[in-house]
């Protein structure tokens, strides 16, 4: 569980949360999860470092422009954000509360129009205009929405997928350069192990998330580095402990050689900022235990107290498809391995277990201990 997820969980169990209305409590977790996501992606700020300006920008961006969001969600945003920052004791709480209140009317307009402030102001084209004599309003294109923030420069539309052959060449090239790059020197892992981790990371980002170098997204980096890679059947415990240091070296190397820009570099570093502790825990477990732990971490992120077995089982029963989808996503690269393991377990259950008589016969076939001594005694008697 990330630090921000822990903060949300703590807030949902706090007296501050209890003071919210029923509608505000209903939407609190969704509001905070969405808001933290955009605050991290667009401003590289965690929930303890929000600034008034960044809060105002996120409030009128993609955070609120989704047509799926209800009016009751929008009504709950301002009080939930203020209560959350009060719970976290932000040093700029007064200024943030003022910024939220000032931006609230503009946010409501964005929600009603299902557009960002930039789209409302015509700064971002929302679709092709029809050239008619009646001056018809521009037609909205729901398939593409651009973020109001220019800081990160990561479009919400899918990036163009690099051809598989070219990506393979890129991975091969980077693996060779890792062997001599100064960023990878004097590490706990050998160069060969670091090359393996680098190649696996780049391959998984491309294969599972359809993102090449300089196209990475924060959530997908977390998925690959924090969840998929620790489940690699071939990964060693020492390699798991060094996923974060190796990723750090890779990001530093790619930035130094201008293969990723500063915005991408920030997102990459943010993705590993609080990951080492969880990696240490996963490294201490066997693979099946890691799978279970990652599932529990996911359930915790949904606001469930996993220390309470009954509550956890009840939630899982009510959200079976949701849990199954998550597990399929993190196990996706290792599907063939999982099928082979299942086949082995099934075969093992079909093999008859030796009965006690069989075990006794096996013991009788062994060379009895003490024969040598009896021979020695017989030799002594002959003398």
N, C-alpha and C positions, 0 to 999 in steps of 0.2 A: 504494500500500500504506500502511495506517495505521501509526502508531507502534507500537501494540500488536501488529499483525501482524508487524512487523519484529522485535519482541522475541521473539515465539513462534518465528519462523524462526531467530533467533540461538540460542535455547535448544535447538531441535531439532538444531543442529549443534555443540553445546557438549560439553565433557567432563562437565559436570554431568548432561546427558541420558544420556550413555553409561553412567553409573553406575546408571541405573534398570534394573529387571528387564524382561524381554521383554514381559510383560503391561502394565507401566506405560508402556513406550515405545509399545506398540500404541495405547493410548488417550490418550496425552499431548496430542496436538494437539486432539482433540475436547474433552477436559476443559478445556483452557485457553481455547479459543475460546468454549465455552459459559459458563465461569465469568466471563471478561472481559465477555461480553455482559450478563449479569445484574448484574455489579458496576457496569457503566456505566449501565445503564438504571435500576437501583433505588437506586444510591447516588452516581451521577455521579463515580465514582472510576476513574482509569486504573490500569494494573497496577503503577505505581511508587508508588502512594499508598494501597494497601490498608491498612485498619485491622483489628485483631482482631475488633471487634464486627461490622463489615460482612462480614467473611469468614464468621463464624459464621451470620449471617442468610442469606447466599446459599447456604451449604451445606445448609440445611434448607428451602429454598424451591423454586421451580419448577425450579431447576438439577438437582435429583436426583429430582423427583417424576414424571418421564416414564416411563410403562410400557415404552417401547422400550429403555430403558437396561438393560444386562446386569449380572449380579453382578460380572463381571470388571472392568467399568467402575467400579463403586462401590468395589471393592477398591483400584483404582489412584488414586483421587481424592486422598487425603491425601498420599501420598508425592510425587505429581506437583506438587501445589500448593506443598508445602514446598520441593521442588527448584527450582521456577520462581522463587519469591521469593528463594531463596538465590542463584540466578543473577543476579537483578536487584539484589541487595544492598540489600534493603529495610532501612531503619534500625530498624524494629520487628520484625525477623526472629524474634527469640526469642519475643516476645509472640504473634506470628502463628502460629508453630509450636505453641506451647502451646494457643492457641485452636482450632487445627485438631484436635489430639489430643483435646481435651475434647469437641468437637462430633462427633467421628467416630462414636461409638455411636448418637447421636441421628440422624445422617444415615443410618446403615445401616437404622434403623427406618423412616425416611421412604421409603427406596428400596424396601424389602420391601413396604410398604403402597401404594406409588405415590402418596403424598400428601405435601403440605407439612406442616411441624410445626404450623402453624395449623389445618390440616384434621384432623390427628391429635388435637389438643386440643379440637376442636369449636368453634374460634373462627371458622372459615369453613365455611359450609354446603356440603357436597359433593354434595348432591342432596336430593330430597324424601323425607321419612320416611313409611314405611308404618305406618298405625295398625292394629296387630294385637294380639291378646291375648297372643301369644308374645314380645312385645318384640323383634321382629326388628330387626337392625342396620340403620342407615340405608343406603339404596341409593346407590352412588356414581354421580355423573353425570360421565362422562369428557369431556363436551363443554364444560364450563366449569370452569376452575381459576383461582382468584384468587391473586395474589402475596402472600407473607407480609409484604412491606415496604409500609408505608403512605406512605413518603416520597415516592415518585414519583406515586402515585395513578393509574397507568395500567393498567387491567384487561387481562388477556391475551385475553379474549374480544373478537371483532370489535366495533368501535364502530358505532353507528347511523349509516348513511350519510345525509348531508344531501341533500335533493332537488336535482337538477341545476339547476333554475331558480333556486333560492335561492342555490346556490353561485355561479352566474353573476352574480347581483346583488351578492354579497359581493365578488367579484373586481373588478367594475366600480366599486363604491364605494371599495375600497382603492386602486385605480389613481388615482382622482381625488384622494384624500387624500394620496397620495404626492407629488403636485405641490406641496403646501404644507407638508408635515410637516418639521420642523427636522432630523430624523435623516437626510434625504436631501439636505441642502444641502451645497455645497462639496465635492462628490465628483468623482472623475475622469470619471464618466459623466454625460451629459446627463440631465435628468429623464425625457425620452422613453425613453431606453435603460434607465433604472432601472425605469420603469413596465413595460417589456417583460419584463424579468427577473422582476419581482415577479409579474406575471400568469402567466408561464410556470410559475414555481415552484408557485404555488397551484393552477393547473390540473393540473399533473402529479401533485401530491400527491393530488388528488381523483380524477383519471382513472385513474392507474396503481396507487395505493395505497389508494384509497377512504377518504381521510382529509381532513376539513375542518379549519378553523382550530381550534386547541386540542385536536386529536386526533392530532397527529403522533407517530410512533415513531422512535427513534434510527436503526435500520437503514434505514428507508424514507427518512428525511431524507438519509442518506449516499448511498443509491441515486439519488435524484433530483438532489441538488445536485452530487454528485461524479461521477456517471456519465451520467445521462440528459441533463442540461442541456448539458454540453460537446459532445454529439453532435447538438444541435439544428442542422439544416441552415441555419437563418437567423441563427445566433448569430455575432457577430464575435469576433475574437481579443481585442479590448479588453474586450468584455463578459465573455468567459471569465475574464479577469484580475480582473474586478470582481464575479464571482458571490459570493464570500465577503463583501466589504464591503457589497454590496447586501443580502445575506441578514442580515448583522449589523444594518444599519439597519432592515430590516423587523421583525426580532425585537424590537429596542429600541422601535420605534414601537408594535407590538402590545402590548408589556408596559406601556408608558406609558399607553396608552389602555384598559388592562384588558380587552383582547380575548383575551389568553392569561394563564394563571396562572403563578406562580413556578416550579412544577414543570415546566410545559411550556417555559418560558423557559430553564431550565437544560438541558433535553434539547436544545433548539434550538441553544444556544451550544456545547454539547459536540459537536454534529454538525459544526461548522465549525472546531473548535479547531485541528486539524492539517491543514487542507485546502488552504491557500493555495499551498504548495510544489508539490503535484501539479497544481493548476490552472495555475500558471505554466508547468509543463512541457507540459501539454496545449495551452495557448494557442500554443506555439511550433510546433505540428504542424498538418498538414492533417487534414481530418476522418477519412479512412481510416486515417491513422496513429494518430489518437486511439482509434479502434475497436480497433486492434491492441494499443495500449498498455494499454487497459482490460482486454482479454482476458488479457494477460500479467500484469497486476496481480492479476487473479483467480486465475490459475494459481499465482502466487507465494504467495497467501494459503492455498493448499492444501498449502504446504510444499515446493513444487518449486523447484529452483534454475534459473531461466529463463536464466541465463548459459550453462548447459550445454544446447546445442541438442538433442543426442541424447536426454537425459533428458526434456526438455520435449516433444519429439515423441512419445516413447514413452508419456509420461503422457497426452498428448492422444488418442493412438490408443486407450488403455485407458479413457478417460472421455469419449468423443465426445458422448454424450447429455447429460452434465453440462455440458460446455462449450457445447453448442448451446442448452440451456435458459437458461444465463446470458446468452448473446449475444442470444437472443430477448427476454429481460426488459429489457435496457438499450436495445435498438433498437425495442422495442414502439411507442413514440409516433411513431416516424418510419418506420413500415412502408411507407406509400404512397410516400414519397420514395425509399426503398431500392428498391422495385419499379420506379419510373421510371428510376432510375439504371441498374439492371440491364438494362432494356429498351433504353436508349440504348447501353450497351456491346455488347449483342447486335446491334443494328442496325449499329453501327460495324464489327463484324467481318464482316458480310455485304457491305459495300460493297467493290467491287473496287478494289485499289490500282493507281494509274496506273503503266503500264510505262515503261521508259526512253524509248521512242520518243515517247510522249505528252508526257513532260516536255520532250523536245527540241523538239517542235512548239510547245509553249507558249513556250519561250524564243525561237524564231524569230519569233513574232508580236509580240514586244515591239519598241518603236521602238529601233533601234540607236543607240548613243551615238556621236557624232563627226560626224553629218551636218551639223550647224550649222557645224562647223569647215571641212568640205570646201566648203560654200557660200561661206564667207568667203574661202577661198583662190581660188575661181573668180572672185569679184568683184575680187580684187586683180589677177589675171592680165589681166582685161578692161581695167583701168586702164592 
